[in-house]
């Protein structure tokens, strides 16, 4: 039995019948994190997937790693030419963002794993979204999947908004602000709630 998620499942079940039914249908939460990645790597990976499907994002990351023979460190990324990164598959705007992340990792604006562990979600979001091209959603993905924070709700994530719409059989999906307010009832397990909302049957 996965104890931390068991507690979250029990808590979410008590919200209402829709949640209880969803958890029954989907089954036990299998949320997994990649805690061996540091925040810098997590952000670079997230940029690769921005506005792309998983398959396209995977292909770009594979090319990126192949280009260096490993995941590039910040100095390597900064030493790479615009054309080389274009050839890997990044758009001009994303290349600018990647260079911003690499510079921020070297300056300490993007913290190390150890530093990030001692920082609050709010501080990390405020600090990292100052990098051009990095929005709140990208930092929230890092908080969930790299730092394993259990109380994150990406309230402007399209799939979460659509999942909630289906869960509650609504005419239209809630807006970001509404979603954030509704989601307060799921604290301190908003990450697990998000995992289930991503899996609401179509």
C-alpha positions as CSV (number, residue, x, y, z in Angstrom):
1,X,0.0,0.0,0.0
2,X,1.3,3.4,-0.9
3,X,0.7,5.2,2.4
4,X,1.1,8.9,1.5
5,X,-1.3,8.5,-1.5
6,X,-3.7,6.3,0.5
7,X,-4.3,9.2,2.9
8,X,-4.8,11.6,0.0
9,X,-7.3,9.3,-1.7
10,X,-9.3,8.8,1.5
11,X,-9.3,12.6,1.9
12,X,-10.5,13.3,-1.7
13,X,-13.2,10.6,-1.5
14,X,-14.8,12.5,1.4
15,X,-15.3,15.7,-0.8
16,X,-18.3,14.2,-2.7
17,X,-19.7,11.3,-4.6
18,X,-18.1,12.5,-7.9
19,X,-14.6,12.3,-6.4
20,X,-15.3,9.0,-4.7
21,X,-16.5,7.5,-8.0
22,X,-13.6,9.0,-10.0
23,X,-11.1,7.3,-7.5
24,X,-12.9,4.0,-7.8
25,X,-12.8,4.2,-11.6
26,X,-9.2,5.3,-12.0
27,X,-7.9,3.2,-9.1
28,X,-4.9,3.9,-6.8
29,X,-2.9,7.0,-7.4
30,X,0.4,6.1,-9.3
31,X,1.9,9.6,-9.3
32,X,5.7,9.4,-9.8
33,X,8.4,12.0,-9.6
34,X,11.8,12.4,-11.2
35,X,13.6,13.7,-8.0
36,X,17.0,12.8,-9.5
37,X,16.6,15.8,-11.8
38,X,17.6,19.2,-10.5
39,X,15.4,22.3,-11.1
40,X,17.6,23.4,-14.0
41,X,17.1,20.2,-15.9
42,X,13.4,20.1,-15.0
43,X,12.9,23.6,-16.5
44,X,14.8,22.8,-19.7
45,X,12.7,19.7,-20.1
46,X,9.5,21.6,-19.5
47,X,10.4,24.2,-22.1
48,X,10.9,21.4,-24.7
49,X,7.2,20.3,-24.1
50,X,5.7,23.8,-24.1
51,X,2.9,23.9,-26.7
52,X,3.8,20.5,-28.1
53,X,2.5,17.0,-27.6
54,X,4.5,14.5,-25.6
55,X,5.8,12.7,-28.7
56,X,7.2,15.9,-30.2
57,X,8.7,17.0,-26.9
58,X,10.3,13.5,-26.4
59,X,11.9,13.8,-29.9
60,X,13.4,17.2,-29.2
61,X,14.9,16.1,-25.9
62,X,16.3,13.0,-27.4
63,X,18.1,15.1,-30.1
64,X,19.3,17.5,-27.4
65,X,20.9,14.7,-25.3
66,X,22.4,13.1,-28.4
67,X,23.9,16.4,-29.4
68,X,26.0,16.5,-26.2
69,X,26.1,12.8,-25.4
70,X,24.4,13.6,-22.1
71,X,22.0,16.2,-20.6
72,X,23.8,19.6,-21.2
73,X,25.1,21.5,-18.2
74,X,24.4,25.3,-18.2
75,X,27.8,26.3,-19.6
76,X,27.5,23.8,-22.4
77,X,24.0,25.1,-23.3
78,X,25.3,28.7,-23.3
79,X,28.2,27.7,-25.6
80,X,25.8,26.2,-28.1
81,X,25.0,28.3,-31.2
82,X,21.5,29.4,-32.1
83,X,21.6,27.3,-35.3
84,X,22.6,24.2,-33.4
85,X,19.7,24.5,-31.1
86,X,17.4,25.3,-34.0
87,X,18.6,22.0,-35.6
88,X,17.6,20.1,-32.4
89,X,14.1,21.5,-32.9
90,X,13.7,24.5,-30.6
91,X,12.0,27.6,-31.8
92,X,13.8,31.0,-31.6
93,X,11.7,32.0,-28.6
94,X,12.4,28.7,-26.8
95,X,16.2,29.1,-27.4
96,X,16.0,32.5,-25.7
97,X,14.2,30.9,-22.8
98,X,16.8,28.1,-22.6
99,X,19.7,30.6,-22.5
100,X,17.8,32.5,-19.8
101,X,17.4,29.3,-17.7
102,X,21.1,28.4,-18.1
103,X,22.2,31.9,-17.1
104,X,19.8,31.8,-14.1
105,X,21.2,28.4,-13.0
106,X,24.7,29.9,-13.0
107,X,23.7,33.0,-11.1
108,X,21.7,31.0,-8.5
109,X,18.3,32.4,-9.6
110,X,17.4,28.8,-10.5
111,X,18.3,27.1,-7.3
112,X,20.0,23.8,-6.8
113,X,17.9,20.8,-5.6
114,X,19.2,21.3,-2.0
115,X,18.3,25.0,-2.0
116,X,15.0,24.5,-3.6
117,X,14.0,21.9,-0.9
118,X,14.2,24.7,1.7
119,X,12.1,27.2,-0.3
120,X,8.4,27.6,-0.4
121,X,6.2,27.0,-3.5
122,X,5.4,30.8,-3.6
123,X,9.0,31.9,-3.4
124,X,10.1,29.4,-6.1
125,X,7.2,30.5,-8.4
126,X,8.0,34.2,-7.9
127,X,11.7,33.8,-8.4
128,X,11.7,31.5,-11.4
129,X,8.9,33.2,-13.4
130,X,11.2,36.3,-13.6
131,X,13.0,34.3,-16.4
132,X,11.6,35.4,-19.7
133,X,9.5,32.7,-21.3
134,X,8.9,30.8,-18.0
135,X,5.3,31.0,-16.7
136,X,3.7,29.7,-13.6
137,X,2.6,26.4,-15.2
138,X,6.2,25.5,-16.0
139,X,7.3,26.1,-12.4
140,X,4.3,24.2,-11.1
141,X,5.3,21.2,-13.2
142,X,8.8,21.4,-11.7
143,X,7.3,21.6,-8.2
144,X,5.1,18.6,-8.8
145,X,7.4,16.3,-10.8
146,X,10.9,17.2,-9.6
147,X,10.4,18.5,-6.0
148,X,7.5,16.2,-5.2
149,X,5.4,18.9,-3.6
150,X,2.1,17.4,-2.7
151,X,-0.1,20.5,-2.7
152,X,0.1,22.0,-6.2
153,X,-2.8,22.7,-8.5
154,X,-1.9,24.0,-11.9
155,X,-5.1,26.1,-12.2
156,X,-4.6,27.1,-15.8
157,X,-3.7,23.6,-17.1
158,X,-6.2,22.9,-19.9
159,X,-6.4,19.2,-19.2
160,X,-7.2,19.9,-15.5
161,X,-9.9,22.4,-16.3
162,X,-11.4,20.0,-18.8
163,X,-11.2,17.1,-16.4
164,X,-13.0,19.1,-13.7
165,X,-15.7,20.1,-16.3
166,X,-16.2,16.4,-17.1
167,X,-16.1,15.4,-13.4
168,X,-18.9,17.8,-12.6
169,X,-20.7,17.6,-15.9
170,X,-20.5,21.3,-16.4
171,X,-21.4,23.2,-19.6
172,X,-18.1,25.1,-19.6
173,X,-14.8,24.6,-17.8
174,X,-14.0,27.0,-14.9
175,X,-11.6,29.8,-15.4
176,X,-8.2,29.8,-13.7
177,X,-9.3,32.0,-10.8
178,X,-12.4,29.9,-10.1
179,X,-10.4,26.7,-10.4
180,X,-7.9,27.9,-7.8
181,X,-10.7,28.8,-5.4
182,X,-12.5,25.5,-5.9
183,X,-9.2,23.6,-5.5
184,X,-8.6,25.1,-2.0
185,X,-10.9,22.4,-0.7
186,X,-8.5,19.7,-1.9
187,X,-5.5,21.1,0.1
188,X,-3.1,19.6,1.3
189,X,-3.4,17.0,-1.5
190,X,-3.9,19.2,-4.6
191,X,-1.1,17.4,-6.5
192,X,-2.9,14.1,-6.1
193,X,-6.2,15.8,-7.0
194,X,-4.5,17.1,-10.2
195,X,-3.3,13.6,-11.0
196,X,-6.9,12.3,-10.9
197,X,-8.3,15.3,-12.9
198,X,-5.8,14.5,-15.6
199,X,-7.5,11.0,-15.8
200,X,-11.2,11.8,-15.7
201,X,-12.8,9.5,-18.3
202,X,-13.8,11.2,-21.6
